[in-house]
């Protein structure tokens, strides 16, 4: 005799949204910020870092060698200082976002981990199953709407 396997296919649609498994609302303040908003916030921060590098430190835009790392160092300093003090970078604040902890721990240490991985770029463009960048997932943080 042959055994028959019956496959039940559900027609129900899951109504999962980014941040649901983290206990965040679907929309409005406290919900996960969408990728486009996070990217624009980072672009604003990068422009600020370039301006500070050029006019504050005299680094040439597009220069090679050690000068090419000045904007990245400035971006890291902006992230470390502003997120630790205000829970948001200038670009995030402009776009009404902030960084929150989703895992217990030392917030300054989480910001340090997040910033170091952000500067490596690759973790920032990849996301986990919740929609967070890998740098946020590794640090135990998430960017939400204010």
Secondary structure in CASP SS format (residue, H / E / C, confidence):
PFRMAT SS
TARGET T0000
AUTHOR 0000-0000-0000
METHOD secondary structure of the structure
MODEL  1
X C 1.00
X C 1.00
X C 1.00
X C 1.00
X C 1.00
X C 1.00
X C 1.00
X C 1.00
X C 1.00
X C 1.00
X C 1.00
X C 1.00
X C 1.00
X C 1.00
X C 1.00
X C 1.00
X C 1.00
X C 1.00
X C 1.00
X H 1.00
X H 1.00
X H 1.00
X C 1.00
X C 1.00
X C 1.00
X C 1.00
X C 1.00
X C 1.00
X C 1.00
X C 1.00
X C 1.00
X E 1.00
X C 1.00
X C 1.00
X H 1.00
X H 1.00
X H 1.00
X H 1.00
X H 1.00
X H 1.00
X H 1.00
X H 1.00
X H 1.00
X H 1.00
X H 1.00
X H 1.00
X H 1.00
X H 1.00
X H 1.00
X H 1.00
X H 1.00
X H 1.00
X H 1.00
X H 1.00
X H 1.00
X H 1.00
X H 1.00
X C 1.00
X C 1.00
X C 1.00
X C 1.00
X C 1.00
X C 1.00
X C 1.00
X H 1.00
X H 1.00
X H 1.00
X H 1.00
X H 1.00
X H 1.00
X H 1.00
X H 1.00
X H 1.00
X H 1.00
X H 1.00
X H 1.00
X H 1.00
X H 1.00
X H 1.00
X H 1.00
X H 1.00
X H 1.00
X H 1.00
X H 1.00
X H 1.00
X H 1.00
X C 1.00
X C 1.00
X C 1.00
X H 1.00
X H 1.00
X H 1.00
X H 1.00
X H 1.00
X C 1.00
X C 1.00
X E 1.00
X E 1.00
X E 1.00
X E 1.00
X E 1.00
X C 1.00
X C 1.00
X C 1.00
X C 1.00
X C 1.00
X H 1.00
X H 1.00
X H 1.00
X H 1.00
X H 1.00
X H 1.00
X H 1.00
X H 1.00
X H 1.00
X H 1.00
X H 1.00
X H 1.00
X H 1.00
X C 1.00
X C 1.00
X H 1.00
X H 1.00
X H 1.00
X H 1.00
X C 1.00
X E 1.00
X C 1.00
X C 1.00
X C 1.00
X C 1.00
X C 1.00
X E 1.00
X H 1.00
X H 1.00
X H 1.00
X H 1.00
X H 1.00
X H 1.00
X C 1.00
X E 1.00
X E 1.00
X E 1.00
X E 1.00
X E 1.00
X C 1.00
END
